[in-house]
């Protein structure tokens, strides 16, 4: 067994590998970029080596520097994690040339599966079922379109060298083909340096079901059952679960044996995932093989009780598989939800910012949190915006799903927009509870997953009012300690001569303003507040300790967490997160620019300028394409109009909020 390994990755997967290595008594070496100097994986490792600038192209994608770091520190093997160099055959060979063990499959297996078209040819020869499509080398756009026309729409364009949803487009109508092909090729070129495409028939109700396989160097292979990864946005997974609901034992066995056959056909070694499209009639088709550990591997660990990273290390060290197929069994059900810094209401656009407050749910035998960040970390433009993976397990799907919903409510983050509320809506939707799964789930059930939770103002206003009053009281007491305790200006009791002690003010809750008079009753330990919420009033009292408000509202005792942020507050209660603030006068704020909407949504790079100054455009027409955090975003015309001026050119870096162009609406003078 190895005594020291280097992890050629960052974030939660690097932390994940370090934890297992530590349990096995293996020393670890981390590598880091400029922006990751103080990252969690750096502090967790026994040693850490700086390898370059913040962009991955200047650090985590530089195989030579990583190998140099491994040799410098005496590491015997390199674990690539996933992403970056994990499926890079050149890097795998570099490791071997430098007498370093690559903890993954041989370079030949990576190459075989690295090209989607070549992989499908190999699988077809091995007898693995394939989706109908064109996988040839001739990339003439007219030929690609002819194959699409012959198959009939819809079709799916996929980058030959792709992965993670990059370079992929659904095409529903013939007239959309050329634009979709250009966009897919452009994205593929930027992501993989290869814009070759394949065209497949698009199944309208497929499920994305993948099988975890493991092979050792002694030609043994097993499958560790399947995961359902059908719920996706931008072709990237959102919630995964294991086992896949509704899969019979007979189908599970057939898919598992097919996956092992696929792995053995390329002399595979280590952990891999064979991904299938499962149709409604029970037929399944090979989609691709990921020659690495998957992001969603924890759900397999939860239902099998195995540590897949430990298996990786043992197999890479030459040991046989720790178990045979007959030894493996499924226990219970598990879900994984990916917590992202992104805005689901803005087409899941990634966001940047600082994690001002970060409190995950408590971990135990049912709840697990895999993360690579801590409070105060910055979500930058350089890497994937995933904050953490929330994994839950229980004896049945229903019970596991209930645990997932509860844990999502207990996940508390401020400083960046996250997808937590979206995930909660999704996990509690009837369609998801009923396992009505396919890859179009989110679009089909938008009304269930994008709805705003009906907020009971009568519940939130008393809590918000009580917090503001107690926080003001605490602040007054601090001032008394510093100044004249007898000064009447330090009083915040609402006292009035021959009149009730009334506090008046307006509170904005989730963008809506409410007038909330509060009458102060009693004094000292008997002090209470009568909070008026419209035509209803409640009696409230409580105690504020740090961020926790212990409240009693009409005899209903509860604890909520309130986090101040930039003059506003985020309250985490049993309803989820609610934002509120004490209204302050707006002295002369000017109206927003009516021609706005043409600012950069984040820091990024201009990929393409689609229009020219003076050009007239139609509503919805693309104007500028930006790329950031591994994703493209198109700035579109909100209405018919004219582009007056363009401020940036292709390849230029822009800051979030920067004006990109000047625009005049049609009909304006």
HELIX and SHEET records of a PDB file:
HELIX    1   1 UNK A   11  UNK A   23  1                                  13    
HELIX    2   2 UNK A   34  UNK A   36  5                                   3    
HELIX    3   3 UNK A   40  UNK A   44  1                                   5    
HELIX    4   4 UNK A   56  UNK A   58  5                                   3    
HELIX    5   5 UNK A   63  UNK A   73  1                                  11    
HELIX    6   6 UNK A   89  UNK A   97  1                                   9    
HELIX    7   7 UNK A  107  UNK A  114  1                                   8    
HELIX    8   8 UNK A  116  UNK A  126  1                                  11    
HELIX    9   9 UNK A  141  UNK A  151  1                                  11    
HELIX   10  10 UNK A  174  UNK A  176  5                                   3    
HELIX   11  11 UNK A  177  UNK A  192  1                                  16    
HELIX   12  12 UNK A  249  UNK A  264  1                                  16    
HELIX   13  13 UNK A  297  UNK A  304  1                                   8    
HELIX   14  14 UNK A  308  UNK A  316  1                                   9    
HELIX   15  15 UNK A  325  UNK A  327  5                                   3    
HELIX   16  16 UNK A  344  UNK A  346  5                                   3    
HELIX   17  17 UNK A  397  UNK A  409  1                                  13    
HELIX   18  18 UNK A  420  UNK A  427  1                                   8    
HELIX   19  19 UNK A  430  UNK A  433  1                                   4    
HELIX   20  20 UNK A  441  UNK A  444  1                                   4    
HELIX   21  21 UNK A  446  UNK A  449  1                                   4    
HELIX   22  22 UNK A  457  UNK A  482  1                                  26    
HELIX   23  23 UNK A  488  UNK A  490  5                                   3    
HELIX   24  24 UNK A  524  UNK A  526  5                                   3    
SHEET    1   A 5 UNK A  47  UNK A  52  0                                        
SHEET    2   A 5 UNK A  27  UNK A  33  1                                        
SHEET    3   A 5 UNK A   4  UNK A   7  1                                        
SHEET    4   A 5 UNK A  77  UNK A  79  1                                        
SHEET    5   A 5 UNK A 101  UNK A 102  1                                        
SHEET    1   B 4 UNK A 133  UNK A 134  0                                        
SHEET    2   B 4 UNK A 197  UNK A 201 -1                                        
SHEET    3   B 4 UNK A 155  UNK A 159 -1                                        
SHEET    4   B 4 UNK A 168  UNK A 171 -1                                        
SHEET    1   C 8 UNK A 284  UNK A 290  0                                        
SHEET    2   C 8 UNK A 270  UNK A 278 -1                                        
SHEET    3   C 8 UNK A 207  UNK A 215 -1                                        
SHEET    4   C 8 UNK A 221  UNK A 233 -1                                        
SHEET    5   C 8 UNK A 236  UNK A 242 -1                                        
SHEET    6   C 8 UNK A 333  UNK A 340 -1                                        
SHEET    7   C 8 UNK A 386  UNK A 394 -1                                        
SHEET    8   C 8 UNK A 367  UNK A 371 -1                                        
SHEET    1   D 2 UNK A 342  UNK A 343  0                                        
SHEET    2   D 2 UNK A 349  UNK A 350 -1                                        
SHEET    1   E 2 UNK A 353  UNK A 354  0                                        
SHEET    2   E 2 UNK A 378  UNK A 379 -1                                        
SHEET    1   F 2 UNK A 357  UNK A 359  0                                        
SHEET    2   F 2 UNK A 412  UNK A 414 -1                                        
SHEET    1   G10 UNK A 501  UNK A 503  0                                        
SHEET    2   G10 UNK A 518  UNK A 521 -1                                        
SHEET    3   G10 UNK A 528  UNK A 533 -1                                        
SHEET    4   G10 UNK A 536  UNK A 545 -1                                        
SHEET    5   G10 UNK A 548  UNK A 553 -1                                        
SHEET    6   G10 UNK A 556  UNK A 565 -1                                        
SHEET    7   G10 UNK A 568  UNK A 573 -1                                        
SHEET    8   G10 UNK A 576  UNK A 582 -1                                        
SHEET    9   G10 UNK A 506  UNK A 509 -1                                        
SHEET   10   G10 UNK A 512  UNK A 515 -1                                        
SHEET    1   H 4 UNK A 631  UNK A 636  0                                        
SHEET    2   H 4 UNK A 622  UNK A 628 -1                                        
SHEET    3   H 4 UNK A 604  UNK A 609 -1                                        
SHEET    4   H 4 UNK A 653  UNK A 654 -1                                        
SHEET    1   I 3 UNK A 616  UNK A 617  0                                        
SHEET    2   I 3 UNK A 641  UNK A 646 -1                                        
SHEET    3   I 3 UNK A 661  UNK A 665 -1                                        
END                                                                             
